[in-house]
Each structure stands twice: as C-alpha cells, then as structure tokens.
Amino acid sequence: MNTLTQSAINLLKQMIATESFSGNEKNVSDIVVNFLKDNGYEPEQIGNNIIARCKDFAEGRATLMLNSHLDTVKPAQGWESDPFEPINANGKLTGLGSNDAGASLVSLLMAFMATDNSNLGYNRMFVASAEEEISGPNGMYKILPMLKQTVVAGIVGEPTGMRMAVAEKGLLVLDCVAHGQTGHAARNEGINAISIASRDIEWFHSYKFPKESPLLGNVKMSVTQINAGTQHNVIPAECHFVVDVRTTEQYSNKETWEHIQQHIESTATPRSLNKNASAISMEHPLVKAGLSLGLETFFSPTTSDQAVISGAFPTIKIGPGDSARSHTANEYIMEEEIENGIEVYCKILEQLSL
C-alpha cells in the first residue's frame, strides 16, 4: 500500500503542476495516458478523455467503470502559494485540483491497477473525463454513448470523505430575462424591468415546491448573477439574471423548468436539461459492497458527472478529500486520505459481485 500511495502522490504532483482548466486538459491527459502505457495498458484518448480496460478484460462479462475528472476550476483569490506548485509538507499536499478531484483520480487508478488479474469475475474500466466542472460537451457527454454499451455500474470519484453518495441533486441553470419598456427616469415613463425581476427573485427565494424528496429534501433555487441598465436616468427595458437550481428525483429538470416558468413573469431559458438528480438502490451490489465494509451513506447536494450518467447505469459517488475544500484557495489533500482512498476502493472491488 505504501508503494501505491507514493506512486499516486507522485502522479498527482505532476497533475497539479500542469494547467488543466476545463476544455484545456490535453497536457494532463497526456500525463495520465503515458503513466498507463508505462504500466502496460493500452489507453484510448477520445478528445481529452481517457478510457483504459483491465488486463483481464473479457467480452461478455459485466463491466464496472472507475471514473473521475481531469479538469480543474481556475484558482480562487487568496492563494498563499503558486496553485500550480505542488507543496508537500507534513503529509499535506497543497495545489490546485489536489482535492477536487485529483486525489480521487489517482486513488481510483491505483485501485484499478492493484486489482488487475485478481479474478474478480467482472471487467474494470478506468475512465478519466474532461470538462466535468463546466458540464461541457467534450467530457462525459462525449464518451457516455460508448460507455453505456458495456458498463453496468460505476464508481464516480469526488471528495466525499470516503462516504458513499447514493443520491445526488441535479443541476438546472436558468438564464432569465425580465422584459420591461424603456423610458426617462425623471418622468413617469416606461416599465422598469428591474422591478419585474425583483418580484421574480423574491419568488425564487421564498417558493417551496409541493413535492419534497425523502432523500434529497427540497428543490433549492439561488439567484447568483444579475445585470441591468445602461445609465442612471434611463428606465431599463431588460434585466438579466441567472438562477442556480438544484433539483431532486421528484421532478425532472424539464418539469422543474416548466413549473418555474408558470410562476414568474420573466422568461427563463435552461442552459441544459440533462443533469437530472440521480439515485441508486440500497440493494444494488455496489451499495451492499460498501455497506459490508462499514461505509457511511449520504445524499449529496453537489453535482458531478454522476448527474450526466444518470439513467445510463447506476453509480455511487465516493472519494478521498472534503467537498468543502473544493474550489477554494489553498486547496489540499492529506497523504493519509489518499492511502485510505486506495485501500477502500480496493476493498470495494474485492467485495463486489456483478
């Protein structure tokens, strides 16, 4: 295990030192591909995505996907060091993407390799995806049609403290426009689009959907951006605002959007309807394997590639690190978290029967 952990940390350091913002993961993708090749695998590179099959892959057997993502967000303000310089001190590795989700990716990769030729009775497929942070078309969306032809279940690596997320809220982003009529601010002219938007924004803050999920709670709606007006003395004819909606399995994203549009004056245009909420049965072999190891289950409020995969095959979301560190300055992972991640992943694979 010490050798695997050190190998994982060395690879993660290379990844941290390589800029891999969403859509520009080519260099870090090459690093992981070369690592796989050096260890006797024949990975496929599809765009910036990577697919590698276990060495004992056999047609006709069930296939388990081991997935995490290659991309990172841009550094937040407040970094006390260069976010692209991996700093390893006292068992703490600091650097951009160390926690989200580099630690999960390298830990899954080590477990993939460590359990190869172990006669587990099912195939393993390591998948490193691109554009997860922006839900881009060239990430999981691009490779999912190929994956779902053979994959029957999957593990999605994200920082969860090695707890199993068995349900995950979906994501619906709405670009809203309140339509008014321009006029001079000094006279009683025009229809102020900001006033219309204000009424709708208050609705978003206070409204509760009729159906509450026993797993994921209420649909959560947050207005996160707003823009209106050209100058101080002109009544604005339009007010643009963005709403982040976290959906549950009680409503599809399409149903959620249609329900919202019935209640507001502004027009709401969804950026995508694809990232629906997901859930896996507590009786699924993956969940049972985790429970047999004493792993805790929970319901995740954050969204990942698990939402893209939803409907294609069931998944659990689990990985080393803490979601609260994601997208923050001075992001870090502890070496012991990586070691534990590799160990738990290996035990899940060994316990699993597909």
PASEZA-775153 format. One line per 8 residues: their letters; for each residue x, y, z of C-alpha. Coordinates in steps of 0.02 Angstrom, whole numbers. Last residue first. Layout:
N
A> X,Y,Z; ... .
END
This chain:
354
LSLQELIK> -1082,-404,-527; -1007,-459,-361; -913,-326,-264; -811,-368,-110; -642,-360,-198; -686,-200,-291; -749,-120,-130; -590,-174,-39 .
CYVEIGNE> -480,-97,-173; -576,67,-167; -559,69,23; -370,43,17; -341,171,-120; -444,300,-27; -359,264,138; -189,297,60 .
IEEEMIYE> -254,454,-24; -328,518,139; -165,477,229; -72,587,107; -184,733,154; -265,835,15; -257,1023,-13; -342,1176,-86 .
NATHSRAS> -250,1336,-37; -389,1446,-107; -558,1362,-126; -641,1274,-274; -660,1113,-174; -607,1117,9; -787,1096,71; -804,938,-34 .
DGPGIKIT> -678,852,80; -546,729,24; -543,547,-30; -680,480,-145; -856,416,-163; -1001,438,-284; -1105,283,-316; -1167,238,-488 .
PFAGSIVA> -1314,160,-580; -1314,147,-771; -1373,257,-917; -1514,345,-823; -1397,460,-727; -1227,467,-813; -1235,656,-832; -1288,676,-650 .
QDSTTPSF> -1146,563,-592; -1030,679,-689; -1044,790,-535; -1173,891,-439; -1171,942,-257; -1308,916,-127; -1254,735,-98; -1362,611,-5 .
FTELGLSL> -1267,505,120; -1202,328,151; -1074,276,281; -952,136,244; -950,-14,361; -858,-127,240; -1015,-231,208; -1103,-65,174 .
GAKVLPHE> -986,-30,32; -1013,-198,-51; -1201,-181,-25; -1200,-11,-110; -1107,-81,-260; -1217,-237,-264; -1376,-131,-277; -1499,-159,-135 .
MSIASANK> -1488,22,-74; -1550,68,-247; -1454,206,-333; -1509,387,-351; -1488,527,-476; -1547,705,-499; -1551,766,-678; -1407,849,-770 .
NLSRPTAT> -1478,843,-948; -1595,992,-956; -1462,1113,-1014; -1436,1301,-1021; -1617,1324,-970; -1705,1483,-1032; -1817,1575,-909; -1929,1716,-971 .
SEIHQQIH> -1976,1839,-835; -2152,1849,-764; -2130,1702,-646; -2243,1560,-586; -2279,1458,-742; -2097,1469,-794; -2045,1386,-632; -2156,1234,-658 .
EWTEKNSY> -2092,1214,-837; -1912,1220,-776; -1943,1091,-640; -2034,976,-760; -1889,985,-883; -1763,954,-744; -1861,800,-694; -1960,819,-534 .
QETTRVDV> -1967,711,-377; -1790,650,-409; -1723,814,-342; -1662,976,-422; -1529,1102,-377; -1573,1264,-467; -1442,1400,-497; -1532,1556,-563 .
VFHCEAPI> -1455,1686,-676; -1516,1864,-701; -1544,1983,-846; -1646,2142,-828; -1719,2218,-985; -1807,2380,-1032; -1706,2483,-910; -1776,2653,-858 .
VNHQTGAN> -1643,2777,-914; -1575,2915,-800; -1433,2820,-715; -1359,2737,-869; -1361,2570,-962; -1468,2461,-850; -1473,2281,-794; -1365,2136,-735 .
IQTVSMKV> -1393,1997,-607; -1299,1841,-552; -1324,1705,-418; -1510,1686,-391; -1523,1526,-288; -1655,1389,-302; -1655,1229,-198; -1778,1089,-236 .
NGLLPSEK> -1824,1020,-66; -1756,869,26; -1635,749,-56; -1688,577,5; -1870,596,60; -1891,717,-87; -2014,858,-59; -2161,880,-178 .
PFKYSHFW> -2253,1047,-174; -2102,1153,-224; -2060,1288,-98; -2052,1470,-153; -1963,1602,-47; -1800,1647,-133; -1858,1611,-310; -2016,1713,-281 .
EIDRSAIS> -1914,1860,-216; -1811,1850,-375; -1970,1855,-479; -2032,2012,-393; -1863,2093,-410; -1852,2047,-594; -2013,2140,-629; -1949,2291,-534 .
IANIGENR> -1783,2282,-626; -1876,2280,-792; -1944,2452,-755; -2093,2490,-866; -2077,2655,-956; -2122,2833,-918; -2174,2935,-767; -2040,3064,-798 .
AAHGTQGH> -1867,3090,-723; -1811,2910,-759; -1841,2929,-945; -1915,2774,-1027; -1876,2596,-1083; -2006,2459,-1075; -1998,2300,-972; -1943,2121,-1004 .
AVCDLVLL> -1866,2018,-863; -1737,1898,-934; -1685,1735,-852; -1539,1621,-893; -1580,1463,-796; -1455,1334,-734; -1528,1164,-688; -1422,1045,-586 .
GKEAVAMR> -1470,876,-513; -1458,826,-331; -1363,668,-291; -1414,503,-215; -1311,355,-152; -1162,462,-101; -1045,339,-17; -932,410,118 .
MGTPEGVI> -746,407,79; -725,586,144; -835,638,-2; -708,713,-123; -762,650,-296; -730,485,-384; -878,413,-478; -894,225,-457 .
GAVVTQKL> -991,138,-594; -1120,10,-646; -1170,-92,-800; -1037,-31,-922; -1037,-114,-1095; -1140,-11,-1219; -1160,125,-1088; -979,176,-1107 .
MPLIKYMG> -985,216,-1293; -1137,330,-1281; -1058,407,-1123; -898,464,-1210; -947,636,-1274; -1068,682,-1133; -933,634,-1008; -819,771,-1075 .
NPGSIEEE> -825,857,-1243; -999,930,-1223; -952,1027,-1066; -1030,1004,-895; -921,1152,-841; -826,1069,-698; -833,899,-782; -746,961,-939 .
ASAVFMRN> -638,805,-961; -660,626,-903; -538,496,-839; -614,323,-861; -539,163,-791; -636,9,-847; -647,-145,-738; -715,-311,-801 .
YGLNSNDT> -803,-439,-691; -760,-605,-609; -636,-534,-484; -500,-649,-547; -364,-537,-475; -277,-503,-641; -290,-316,-606; -338,-270,-428 .
AMFAMLLS> -187,-158,-396; -204,-70,-565; -383,-13,-544; -350,26,-361; -204,137,-412; -312,224,-543; -452,252,-419; -330,333,-299 .
VLSAGADN> -254,440,-437; -425,504,-491; -495,529,-317; -343,630,-263; -352,735,-420; -533,783,-395; -558,906,-324; -437,882,-179 .
SGLGTLKG> -270,909,-267; -352,1009,-407; -248,1165,-373; -107,1128,-252; -68,1081,-72; -11,907,-19; -14,882,171; 89,741,246 .
NANIPEFP> 199,859,345; 236,965,193; 203,928,10; 188,1084,-96; 131,1055,-275; 166,1215,-374; 20,1253,-490; -78,1348,-357 .
DSEWGQAP> 76,1460,-328; 69,1497,-142; -40,1594,-20; -192,1578,-133; -321,1710,-89; -424,1725,-247; -490,1564,-322; -385,1469,-448 .
KVTDLHSN> -474,1421,-610; -582,1265,-600; -500,1098,-627; -507,963,-761; -454,781,-758; -613,700,-693; -651,539,-600; -714,371,-656 .
LMLTARGE> -700,186,-615; -824,95,-728; -879,-83,-688; -903,-204,-833; -1010,-362,-833; -931,-505,-929; -973,-549,-1110; -807,-496,-1182 .
AFDKCRAI> -661,-519,-1064; -546,-387,-989; -402,-473,-897; -283,-327,-925; -410,-201,-861; -476,-78,-990; -420,103,-1009; -527,250,-1066 .
INNGIQEP> -459,429,-1066; -548,592,-1107; -455,739,-1186; -529,705,-1357; -553,519,-1350; -386,452,-1289; -387,263,-1282; -274,176,-1157 .
EYGNDKLF> -169,22,-1196; -102,-33,-1028; 70,-99,-981; 118,13,-835; 215,138,-941; 62,150,-1053; -47,198,-905; 75,332,-849 .
NVVIDSVN> 87,396,-1027; -102,413,-1035; -105,504,-867; 25,631,-923; -59,651,-1094; -224,694,-1009; -132,824,-905; -70,906,-1064 .
KENGSFSE> -236,896,-1156; -346,961,-1015; -390,1127,-1094; -581,1116,-1102; -599,1138,-915; -438,1207,-842; -294,1084,-839; -133,1178,-801 .
TAIMQKLL> 4,1052,-762; 95,1062,-595; -55,987,-505; -54,838,-624; 131,804,-597; 105,811,-409; -42,691,-426; 69,565,-514 .
NIASQTLT> 198,571,-374; 60,557,-244; -18,405,-327; 151,318,-342; 184,354,-159; 16,282,-110; 40,127,-216; 211,95,-140 .
NM> 144,121,37; 0,0,0 .
END
